[in-house]
Amino acid sequence: MSETKEFKAESKRLLEMMINSIYTHKEIFLRELISNASDAMDKLYFKSMSDNSAEAVTRSDMEIKIESDKDARRLTISDNGIGMTAEELENNLGTIAQSGSFAFKKENENNEKTGDVDIIGQFGVGFYSAFMVAKRVTVISKAFGSDKAFMWQSEGVDGYTISEAEKDSHGTVISLEIKDNTEEENYDEFLTPYKIKELVRKYSDYIRYPIKMDVEHERLKEGTGVDGVDPEYEKEVVAETLNSMIPIWKKSKSELKDEDYNQFYKDKFYDYTDPLLHIHSRTEGTATYSALLYIPEKAPYDYYSKSFEKGLQLYSSGVMIMEKCGDLLPDYFSFVKGLVDSEDLSLNISREMLQHDRQLKVIAKSIEKSVKNELKKLQKNDREKYEKFFETFGTQIKYGIYESYGTNKAELQDLLMFKTSNGGMTTLEEYVSRMKEDQQFIYFASGSSVSRIESLPQTELVRDKGFEILYLTDHVDEFCLQMMHDLDGKEYKSVSADDLGLESEEEKQEIQKEQEDNQSLFDFMTEKLAGKVKAVKLSQRLKNHPVCITSEGALSVEMEKVLSAMPNGEGAKAQKVLEINPNHPIFAKLKSLYESDKDKAGDYADILYSQALLIEGMPIEDPVGFSNKICEFLAE
């Protein structure tokens, strides 16, 4: 005799809200039901350990079984766990958001015998995810030690019935009558062995109990396919274990070799090369979690594209919550692959709820610190491997400083490396340790390559003084240094900056006097260049070259080149200054022409400006006019 009862928690609207807002994908239902079955077996194991009156139970006797009947459209998940009485069916399944597993964990949280028992489902709504794919759910359960079984049955929002049933042994059987297909949804897939195996591997691969399913295979019929007999095949049903059960990250480090970590990485993250570095950690305290992180040797093909999605796999007690949890990694460590498994996170949690989860934020901060520490160790202990890493992913770290307007400077500046005039790569700390006693600034020069930078006229004076120069060859480099401003009080200074801090007061006064004496010439050249430069002046930095382009203000010439190459970046213009070497014969020629032939002096100004642009690797506005003027002078 059964009686229809309504759910105790405002039935229809609440049930629909819980299912539709908490779960993003319908396929989650199988994860939830398997996790509940695992909890039921853990409870029985705990009871066996803590209750002397109970018969001994070993984990090797326990299993979860999945059966699929396509014709009847029925999917069944069964376990031989602790089972439920009629009262427990009423309390646990008749009240939405009431979790028997959570109550069990709360009651036994101080019992030391629960140390090896993982209670997964603690939110009380996981079971109801079954209604996303099923039009009717039937639960037959027999409590351990009881001689009676009971059946709970429901079609969702209209309530449920509880009645006596027949069941030989303790445990629970959940039968789902799968919905019919619609134009938008294909429910048939949840009855196919392939899809079931895929979902178990994806979400429940590390449940500690075997998840078994009978799978039909074809095999060669005995006596056929030999001695000229045509091969014949027959069908056989094989009981397959679908999950691997023991996650590698829960094993002791002493049990594992590099080959084990590497093979897991290649299998799990579909890479054909070994990772550059792995980080295996277990953290307890404010947040308890295990992490297995990898830094790939090569960047994914789409790493620097909009389609790339960062994130770590997120597990709760071995059960996957999310394929890619982006909240666990800052953008500047988005190259890290791997997973995090925490008992502190609720299994029944959505992407939106995760964003506000305090434990997740604690874990994310801890992972960030762990990744940085391991990279610092690699930098110190295996320089060749670290330089290989930085060549692949260093740009992302630089962007981490630039995009945060320097707020991440303290966390990331130790990881930076740059090419240098001393040869090879250097960290900023190493550069500072080599600075000369009278050196005020950390000097840098920007360009598309080392060879181009080495040929820049602006580097002459700094080189002449014997000071080391950082070579910035990446587009983001100069933007990054500008955001950092200084390192321990040592300011970053471009070799194209106004004041390099290298001239004596006497030299400054001398060049200033000559500037004033020839100011009318420089004003004339500035006017002839018609807004292309802010000023023309004598240079203190040039030794052998006749001219160079420098800039005033925050935007350098190199930064203008980068910004101009971006969409809508044409308006970014540096305040250019044309500098002339006072000791070069061209300066004497300019002064002479200014007195005798101003038209030709104007042409010289235009040619010198175009030459300076070409030296910088910048396009000239009128290459035909430039070429014609050169030819005119050559023909004289």
Salt bridges, closest charged atoms under 4 A:
GLU27 OE1 - LYS195 NZ 3.75
GLU27 OE2 - LYS202 NZ 3.12
GLU32 OE2 - ARG31 NH2 2.52
ASP42 OD1 - ARG59 NH2 3.12
ASP42 OD1 - ARG208 NH1 3.63
ASP51 OD2 - LYS47 NZ 3.38
GLU63 OE1 - LYS212 NZ 3.12
GLU90 OE1 - LYS5 NZ 3.01
GLU90 OE2 - LYS8 NZ 3.49
ASP116 OD2 - ARG59 NH1 2.69
ASP116 OD1 - ARG208 NH2 3.05
ASP118 OD2 - LYS250 NZ 3.51
GLU155 OE2 - ARG136 NH2 2.81
GLU164 OE2 - LYS148 NZ 3.83
GLU177 OE1 - ARG136 NH1 2.67
ASP180 OD1 - ARG73 NE 3.50
ASP180 OD2 - LYS135 NZ 3.79
GLU185 OE2 - LYS26 NZ 3.53
ASP188 OD1 - ARG73 NH1 2.64
GLU189 OE1 - LYS195 NZ 3.91
GLU198 OE2 - LYS195 NZ 3.48
ASP214 OD2 - LYS65 NZ 3.88
GLU216 OE1 - LYS235 NZ 3.68
GLU234 OE2 - ARG219 NE 3.06
GLU236 OE1 - ARG219 NH1 3.27
GLU240 OE1 - LYS197 NZ 3.63
GLU240 OE2 - HIS217 NE2 2.62
ASP274 OD1 - LYS266 NZ 2.94
GLU284 OE2 - ARG282 NE 3.68
GLU297 OE2 - LYS388 NZ 3.61
ASP331 OD1 - LYS310 NZ 2.83
GLU343 OE2 - ARG282 NH1 3.54
GLU368 OE1 - LYS365 NZ 3.57
GLU374 OE2 - LYS377 NZ 3.40
GLU387 OE2 - ARG383 NE 3.17
GLU430 OE2 - ARG383 NH1 2.72
GLU460 OE2 - HIS545 ND1 2.86
GLU468 OE2 - ARG434 NH2 2.80
ASP474 OD2 - LYS398 NZ 3.60
ASP477 OD1 - LYS398 NZ 2.70
ASP486 OD1 - LYS409 NZ 3.77
ASP486 OD1 - HIS485 ND1 3.15
ASP499 OD2 - LYS508 NZ 3.91
GLU505 OE2 - LYS508 NZ 3.99
ASP517 OD2 - LYS513 NZ 3.27
GLU552 OE1 - LYS534 NZ 2.88
GLU558 OE1 - LYS561 NZ 2.98
GLU560 OE1 - LYS576 NZ 2.88
GLU579 OE1 - ARG541 NE 3.04
ASP603 OD1 - LYS629 NZ 3.71
ASP606 OD1 - LYS532 NZ 3.52
ASP606 OD2 - LYS629 NZ 3.00
GLU636 OE2 - LYS600 NZ 2.69
